[in-house]
Amino acid sequence: MGPVQAVDQPPMAQTTSVPAAGHVLARPSASLAPRIVILGGGFAGVTTALELAKRCAGVLPVHITLISDQNFFLFTPMLAEAATGAVESRHILYPIRPLCGAWGIEFGEMWVEALDLDRRRILARHRRSPARQQVHYDALIIALGATPNVGMAPGAAEHALTFKGAGDAVQIRNRVIDLFEAAALTDDPWVRQRLLTFVVVGAGHAGTELMAALEELTRGILLRHFESIPKDSVRLVLVGSAVLPQTATNLAAYAKEQLLARGIELETNRAGKVTEEGLTLQDGRLIPSACVIWTAGNRVSLVVADLPVAKTKDGRLLVNEFFKVKGPAACTPWATMRRRRVRTPGLRTWPRHR
Ligand SMILES: Cc1cc2nc3c(=O)[nH]c(=O)nc-3n(C[C@H](O)[C@H](O)[C@H](O)COP(=O)(O)OP(=O)(O)OC[C@H]3O[C@@H](n4cnc5c(N)ncnc54)[C@H](O)[C@@H]3O)c2cc1C
């Protein structure tokens, strides 16, 4: 399994025109087996690859290729626990290669740069390689997921931490412990207050879960080990118009009650900008903090954003009831979706996929 990186998006090699060399994935073959290429090694991509392989085994000859930028599968439901150390971060990662190998699925760890739907090819490369590969397919499944939308507020991309990848969990934990160490060395209450103020922007599932876990880590565990830090020094602020807005109202109300009971501040004013000083709300108030974590909103992969096919207003691919992207039947791929109902004109609304 490859290293867990603090930044999940790989630095791209400088050269863009070096031709592909070495072992090329999904090479056109003389056999009649169709080449199915799946992009993305998350829940959707891995499950689709395994399910296809199982269902086709011994029945239909297919060549399945899975491409993802990481060779491990991340179990996001326990990312908050990994961030706070309740579980070892490596324990929520599962290597993809053995899974694929067991079912004859070809795997390539590559960053997908672009899709050419007309010519049915993918341009991708490994982060250490200057050489781009052209991967050909007969059928394409896009499962590239989404990332926190740090473009929603100025400074968020530069100054806020995100909470999506395995590396994010490591970074958050390191930052929290580092700030406690710094706070233990100051007598200035204002400096200490800023160092020990932890802000999570976004009160959806990920943000709320993370805030609760941070409360356990900071007040429940770390304070015990820092005798010089006064017990009431930790400030926790969850920023969002509502707690768990996508959840049933009684559960959301219960979660809100629990957060307040644990001394977590709920800030309903919108986030304005993030700077080195902390988070400034849209009403102008500054929450001084050296740890702002951004979980609000989602944005689709740039590869998807560039595709010349039908999309929703926020850039997601429009699919029909078979998850087929809307467009000319001959060249359109299939796509998976995340926590959204799908509306296609003239068709029904399809249920949540979660
Ligand atoms: C902290 C957290 C907790 C969550 N908890 C829950 C929960 O308890 N229950 C629940 O149902 N859902 C939960 N979710 C949501 C769930 O994780 C997502 O719905 C799910 O991950 C979506 O799966 P996916 O395969 O579509 O996308 P992803 O899991 O995002 O997978 C996309 C994959 O594509 C790869 N990729 C992206 N771009 C490229 C590229 N250009 N080239 C190559 N590879 C690329 C990514 O590295 C990733 O491996 C949680 C999410 C988070 C962040």
The ligand as a Gaussian input file, in Angstrom:
#p B3LYP/6-31G(d) Opt

LIG

0 1
 C      -15.689000      12.308000       6.997000
 C      -16.742000      11.624000       6.206000
 C      -17.607000      10.739000       6.832000
 C      -18.594000      10.104000       6.096000
 N      -19.435000       9.244000       6.738000
 C      -20.384000       8.596000       6.028000
 C      -21.252000       7.650000       6.661000
 O      -21.143000       7.402000       7.857000
 N      -22.187000       7.035000       5.897000
 C      -22.312000       7.292000       4.556000
 O      -23.173000       6.701000       3.911000
 N      -21.499000       8.177000       3.939000
 C      -20.546000       8.833000       4.640000
 N      -19.731000       9.731000       4.017000
 C      -19.931000       9.991000       2.598000
 C      -19.226000       8.928000       1.784000
 O      -17.865000       8.874000       2.131000
 C      -19.354000       9.284000       0.321000
 O      -20.708000       9.320000      -0.017000
 C      -18.641000       8.257000      -0.503000
 O      -17.268000       8.275000      -0.198000
 C      -18.818000       8.549000      -1.971000
 O      -18.174000       7.501000      -2.637000
 P      -17.592000       7.691000      -4.084000
 O      -16.956000       6.406000      -4.460000
 O      -18.647000       8.255000      -4.967000
 O      -16.497000       8.846000      -3.954000
 P      -15.141000       8.848000      -3.129000
 O      -15.243000       8.003000      -1.922000
 O      -14.774000      10.281000      -2.978000
 O      -14.116000       8.147000      -4.109000
 C      -13.603000       8.795000      -5.237000
 C      -12.267000       8.168000      -5.542000
 O      -11.765000       8.719000      -6.754000
 C      -10.428000       9.138000      -6.571000
 N      -10.200000      10.252000      -7.486000
 C      -10.779000      11.466000      -7.471000
 N      -10.354000      12.204000      -8.505000
 C       -9.472000      11.433000      -9.193000
 C       -8.718000      11.626000     -10.389000
 N       -8.780000      12.757000     -11.099000
 N       -7.922000      10.619000     -10.810000
 C       -7.870000       9.444000     -10.132000
 N       -8.577000       9.200000      -9.014000
 C       -9.371000      10.185000      -8.552000
 C      -10.355000       9.533000      -5.105000
 O       -9.047000       9.502000      -4.594000
 C      -11.217000       8.447000      -4.480000
 O      -10.470000       7.291000      -4.251000
 C      -18.728000      10.373000       4.716000
 C      -17.849000      11.257000       4.086000
 C      -16.863000      11.871000       4.818000
 C      -15.907000      12.810000       4.127000

